[in-house]
């Protein structure tokens, strides 16, 4: 019985560590500055990305970089995480406003991550388009 208890606690600790590591990776990516290509293509400014922009940014990913959601690490998982946090935020908004504000912060980080990833993709597309003709002339 005690071996089972140790196994369960160890498994929970491992899951908690994995989630913390996963969050650290994508939050680090989300803290990068937004690209100029994103601002030019969408008009989104660095300071204006908020929690409610997530769906708009995901829609822009589909429109401006159709393959981005399949090729970008964590984008699908971030979408799932955002939906879970948004559902929790809706439940906690009235009863526990302090947790609701924390959920808003998490949702804003998710939006910021999508904006950074989309900006990087747009910058790479622009670089490829600019490099294309010069490669042919060489």
Secondary structure, 3 states (H helix, E strand, C coil): CHHHHHHHHHHHHHHHHHHHHHHHHHHHHHCCCCCHHHHHHHCCCHHHCCHHHHHHHHHHHHHHCCCHHHHCCCHHHHHHHHHHHHHHHHHHHHHCHHHHHHHHHHHHHHHHHHHHHHHHHHHHHHHHHHHHHHHHHC
